[in-house]
Amino acid sequence: MTDLRSAEVPGPRADDHVRGPQDAPVVLFYGDFACPKCAVAYHRLKPARVRLTFRHFALKAKHPRA
């Protein structure tokens, strides 16, 4: 029988940018520094009580300077 469950969510790595309280829920945020939609998402998450973990995910197809 095939296992169709999702993989474990990876935890923060040493090279991630992490902000927020140690005991808060972790939000793993993949974003592009040049993406306006990523900026809006970041600013909406900023006031939430979460441990925001940012990983750079360059969208080269949309942003040539990414």
Steps between C-alpha positions, in 0.01 A plus 500: 500500500628850416564745783329829401570697816688829480865524590602646835525879501870590519608695804714815506856464368812690603491709178132608538397848606291443813299756697250462782461336841656157556170353623282633215375284211750482214404641158738392224488780242652448155526836326677714245651831614390667172139369503234755602254223597761345730550842661126532566489150650798580724340822629175315575689235698728745682256598781387139560641311798694248292863397457547611141768301315590654163665305219598673180322349199599706195231523233730549203219452247314801645787717623811501278711652779405227750 
